[in-house]
Amino acid sequence: MTRNEMIYNAREKYIKTGITNDITEAMGLYMADIGERDEPLFITTPEIHKLKEILKKLRPLCEDCESELFLKLAAKDINGKEYPTAWVCSKCDLVEYSDKTPGEWLMVLQNENRKSDI
């Protein structure tokens, strides 16, 4: 499914039905709906750039050493289990594996960014 198809589907399901007037919120709802059905979520190049911009302003900190964490894509743990993402601290080697995709992290960080702007 392309990004444009996802936007179209989100608009049809959430905006035209009156659930929301915000396309970002509609996309978040739509992506959550897709995730519940175990369909793969893809992130496009513009979304990666947007994620990088948000990470410049709002990068999580390591709970052990307070250094900035970096988002690693397609991470594997020591047992070979694959995860879509992992937060990695280059200073103390902490790794927090996550089942969230980069697109889902983008939505989480955008929401946190909006809260900090208020």
N, C-alpha and C positions, 0 to 999 in steps of 0.2 A: 504494500500500500504506500503510495507516495504521500509526501507532506500535503500537497494540495487536496488529495482525496480525504486525508484526515481532517483538514480544516473544513472542507465541505460537509463531511459527516458530523463534525462537532457543531457547525452552524445549524444544520438541519435538526439535530437532536436536542440541542440545548438553547440556541438563540431563537429560532423560529417557533419553538414551543413555549417561549416566555420564561424559561427557567433562569436565564441570565442574559444580560445585554453585553457582557464582556467576553470577547473572543479568547482572551488568555485563560479566563476561568472556564470557558466552554471547552477549550483544548485540554485543560487539566482534568476536567470531569471525563472527557472522552478517553484520554489516555489511561485514566484509572479504570474506566469501564473495559478497555481493551486488555489491560493487565489482568483483570479478574477472569478474563476468558483465556488466559495463557497464550495470547497471540504475541508475536515478537514486536517490540517497540524499536524503531530505528531512529537515530538522531542524524540530522542532516548537517552539512558543513556550516551553514549560517547559525544553527543552534549551538554547535561546538564553539564558534566564535563568541556567541552570546554568553555561553557558560564561562568561557575564559575571562570575559569582561566582568562578569559577576564575581568570579573568584578573585579578581584583582582587588575588589572592594570588600568582599565578605568571605574570606577563606577561613574554614574551621581551624581551631588550634588543637594541638596535641594535648591530651589530658595528662600526660606524664611530664613533658618538658616545656609546654606552652609555645612550641614552635609551630609555624604554619604547616598544615597538612596539604599534600598534593593528591589529586585524584588520578588514580591509575585505572586504565580501561582494560577489560578482559584479563582480570587477575586470577592467578592460581595459588591456592594455599599449599602448604608443604605435603599434603596428602594427594595433591593433584586435582582437588575439586575446583571447578571453574566458577567464578563470580563475574557479573557484569562490570563491577567496579570495586575499588578498594581505596580507602584513605590511607596514605603513607606518610610517615614522618622520616625525613632523611637524616635528622639529627640523632634520634634515639632508636630508630628502626621499628617503631610501632607500626603495625598494619591492622587496619580495621576493614574486614571484608564486608561487602554489602551486596544484597540481591537487587538493589535499585540500579536501573539503567542510567546512563548519562542524561537522558531526557527527563527521567524522574528527578534526578538531582537538580537539574535546571529548574524544574517547577518548585521544588522545595526551597532552593536558594533564592529564587525570584520572590517567593512569598515572604521569606525572612527579610529580604532586601526592602520590600514594600513596608513591612512592619517597622524597620529601622528608619525609614524615611518619614514616618508619621510623627 
